[in-house]
């Protein structure tokens, strides 16, 4: 009985704190674009005695919650790092599990009532050509079903590497110059940005990483030049709404100078 009372008190205190945070955050401008490095699925699984696949499934469920939190706060662009070009060195069984999850989840996104109700455009950033055919088809389905939406934007970085993105941009620009379609003096930050995966999106205002690691790991290297960074000690599947609200509040309390 004592344990139940303690849990009830803790739950009430948590809900009260969450509501207070939400009210505080709602009184200030929220970030327009939030990018998330979702780190810690495997360590979460090991800590709680789960299979690695179960850790990734928990991470997928957490991402669905994150979408709801962004909708509630009016954050219009969410970009998440789901699978990097370096992740291909992981165990084949884990990669196969992830690819099956991607194929299933993109199909689900294409038919998700929430996606269509809120007019969320779904898009993948990265090298789709390195992904299995069934994953590519699922991505194409989700992107095609949502390509006309402009209310919210949900970007999933799959087969993505920041250096790779920059190299591809340089190659495209070099080709334009070689073919006489662009002059060297035409190359600027603005023109370069047009050759990135995020060419029609604003840079992230806030980049959030979970699991206690404090590094960027080859994510949005060009785009994060003036982003605010926030690192959380919590593994991604255990990331709570109050943790997200704290990150947003931290962003709101900072003075952004953009190099000035």
Secondary structure, DSSP 8 states (H G I E B T S, - for coil): -HHHHHHHHHHHHHHHHHHHHHHHHHTS---SEEEEE---HHHHHHHTT--HHHHHHHHHHHHHHHHHHHHHHT--EEEEEEEEGGGGGS-HHHHHHHHHHHHHHHHHHHH-HHHHHTTEEEEEES-GGGS-HHHHHHHHHHHHHHTT--SEEEEEEEEE-HHHHHHHHHHHHHHHHHTTSS-GGG--HHHHHTTSTTTTS---SEEEE-TT-----SSSTTTTTT-EEEE-SS-GGG--HHHHHHHHHHHHHS---TT-
